[in-house]
Amino acid sequence: MRNSEGKAGVVIVFLVFIILIAAAPWYFIISRNLDPDYVVIPPSAQPDRQGDENRDVEDEPEPDVDVTPPLPEPEPMLPLTDVVIDIRTENPDLFRELSEISSEFKAVAVSMTMYDGDTGEFMTYEYGLADIENRRAVNTDTKFRVASLAKLTTVICAMVLADQGLIDLDTDISVYLGYEVINTNFPGTYITPRMLMQHTSSIFDSGAFDASRGRNSSESIRFLLERGGSLRRSEPGTNFEYTNFGYAVLGAICENVAGKSLDTFAREVLFRPLGIDASYVPDKMNDTGNIAVLYNESHAITRSVESQLEIEESESLGHDLHLAQGNLTISTIDYARILVMLGNGGVLKNVRILSEEAVRDIHMADVEGASYMQGLATRFSRGDLFGGTGYYWHTGSAYGLFAQYIYSADSDLNRGVVIAVTGATTDRETNGMVTVCTDLSKAVWDNFEHLSRANNLNNEENGTNGENYENGEEE
């Protein structure tokens, strides 16, 4: 009897051993897909769905699983503003014109910065109140939640990682997310980071995505992607459809690859090097006492300062649904510095943020959008709006806030304007631009020659002077 029991015990141990060996690979696969912080592998080890399925992958180099980019030691805040011209004092006539436009559209608050990247001059205009209840006036450093203007800074973060060789714009995003994302209607075509930036990924703002606002869960992005309800029946890379969710996915990729939150990464590689106090999570800014309250067209509060400061990051990397595409809080003069950097080929005041190649990629507008050509978080248009030259632009609109940037595509004209407005009427141009922002931009753009101090000094040396600027000096 004991002999039989001993044999049975040996058999049981042997079977358990076999089961453990067989289960080990499945444990790895399941645990990898359930772990939101799983470290993803680089592009060299990705499956090639669009290439030769029978290719020999054994010759490829072993993947380096440490994808956290080496970051430089934080540098001190840099004084980047050479000259700040207050339109109110330098050109009272123009100030009155801008104020009439602001009043016409019933704006509560306006902050505008125009810049000349060649001279280093910034021209600022402020109107109204950042907080009606507390009678707090808007000033140059007032910070606004600039809605979709956040998409450009998210792209810049992704391009920093691309410059470091950690993101390939044309690689399957599954590699960076740690789980498979595929449009099942087109299983042979993978979705890439470039498609996310160009709004051609087939990922769209589904009802489930819209309903998730303010409810970041540990599996939020992954859940919406894997259930398939946020993917169109169109082949990735073929159709333009503006999508906020696609940029949430891009933010998740940045977090997974950088190994830290998007906000932390943005402050390390973009904001801090440029001396900018901005954040996707407003409570992390140095100056939280100068944030603008957001008002709708009826001048009712839609986002108080307190509610904006309550925004938090997800506890797990790669799962924030509503930060990367619209929750950047920044002043217009600081945002203008970012545009100057792009106009200078990725460098500002001897601080290089992006390679020239990365800047060219951002401006490669080769996708036909709604009424413009789409680049990577930039739109390109050409026409009579701003002197007949080509220009890059984008709008932001949420909770009654309108924001807009426009800068010249002419390599010999590093000029642009950034505007944030609350409480104004909702009129829009046929191309989607917000009318109040466009009218303000045009008024300043048309007077730019007279605003520039450098230009004025050149005119004086040549025996001439701009009429509007001269009037401003007299008053």
Secondary structure, DSSP 8 states (H G I E B T S, - for coil): -HHHHHHHHHHHHHHHHHHHHHHHHHHHHHHHHH-TT-----GGGS--SSS-TT---TTS---------------------SEEEEHHHH-HHHHHHHHHHHHHTT-SEEEEEEEETTTTEEEEEEEEEEETTTTEE--TT-BEE-GGGHHHHHHHHHHHHHHTTS--TTS-THHHHSS----TTSTT----HHHHHHT-SSB---HHHHHTTT---TTHHHHHHHTSTTB-SS-TTT-----HHHHHHHHHHHHHHHTS-HHHHHIIIIITTTT---BSSGGGSS--SSB--EE-TT--EEE-HHHHHT----SSTT--SSSTTT--EE-HHHHHHHHHHHHTTSEETTEE-S-HHHHHHHH---EE-SSSEE-SS-EEEESSTTTT-EEEEEEEEETTEEEEEEEE--TT--EEEEEEEES----B-TTS-BHHHHHHHHHHHHTHHHH-HHHHHHHHHTT---HHHHHHHH-
